[in-house]
Amino acid sequence: MKIEDIGNNNWNVTSDSGNTYRVQMLTKIARDSGSMYFAWKCNCPARKTCKHIRAIEKMSESVDEQASERIA
């Protein structure tokens, strides 16, 4: 998969089959508690969390770990 950060919490993810999908990270507010959380959205036909979202999550975790190592 090829991941391209296009800014504003949006990524283009090109799958191995050559299709490109848009993944968005949305900021939401819980109605009952008022706390903020993040939700993912992908325009691929999958109905559940898709491999495109998982690729972005994995990439984000890797970046966070690298930043932590530099700070420590």
C-alpha positions as CSV (number, residue, x, y, z in Angstrom):
1,M,0.0,0.0,0.0
2,K,1.1,3.5,-0.7
3,I,0.0,6.2,1.8
4,E,0.0,9.9,0.9
5,D,-0.7,12.5,3.6
6,I,-2.7,15.2,1.9
7,G,-3.2,17.4,5.0
8,N,-6.0,18.3,7.4
9,N,-6.1,14.7,8.8
10,N,-6.7,13.2,5.3
11,W,-4.7,10.5,3.5
12,N,-4.9,8.9,0.1
13,V,-4.3,5.2,0.4
14,T,-3.5,3.3,-2.9
15,S,-4.1,-0.4,-2.4
16,D,-2.1,-3.2,-4.0
17,S,-4.9,-3.5,-6.6
18,G,-4.2,0.1,-7.7
19,N,-7.4,1.6,-6.3
20,T,-7.0,4.9,-4.3
21,Y,-9.2,5.6,-1.3
22,R,-9.6,8.6,0.9
23,V,-9.2,8.1,4.7
24,Q,-10.2,10.9,7.1
25,M,-9.7,11.2,10.8
26,L,-12.7,13.1,12.2
27,T,-12.8,14.8,15.6
28,K,-16.1,14.2,17.4
29,I,-17.7,15.2,20.7
30,A,-19.6,12.6,22.7
31,R,-23.1,13.8,23.4
32,D,-23.4,12.3,26.9
33,S,-20.0,13.2,28.3
34,G,-18.8,16.1,26.1
35,S,-15.4,14.4,25.7
36,M,-13.6,14.5,22.4
37,Y,-12.7,11.4,20.4
38,F,-11.5,10.5,17.0
39,A,-13.4,8.5,14.3
40,W,-12.2,7.2,11.0
41,K,-13.9,7.4,7.7
42,C,-12.9,5.7,4.4
43,N,-14.6,5.8,1.1
44,C,-13.9,2.2,0.1
45,P,-16.9,-0.2,-0.1
46,A,-16.0,-2.1,3.2
47,R,-18.6,-1.6,5.9
48,K,-16.4,-2.2,8.9
49,T,-12.9,-0.9,9.8
50,C,-11.0,-1.5,6.6
51,K,-7.4,-2.3,5.8
52,H,-6.9,1.3,4.6
53,I,-7.8,2.7,8.0
54,R,-5.7,0.1,9.8
55,A,-2.7,1.1,7.6
56,I,-3.1,4.8,8.7
57,E,-3.4,3.7,12.4
58,K,-0.3,1.5,12.2
59,M,1.6,4.3,10.5
60,S,0.5,6.8,13.2
61,E,1.6,4.4,16.0
62,S,5.0,4.1,14.4
63,V,5.4,7.8,14.1
64,D,4.4,8.3,17.8
65,E,6.9,5.6,18.9
66,Q,9.7,7.3,16.9
67,A,8.9,10.7,18.5
68,S,8.9,9.1,22.0
69,E,12.3,7.6,21.4
70,R,13.7,11.0,20.3
71,I,12.3,12.7,23.4
72,A,13.5,10.1,25.9
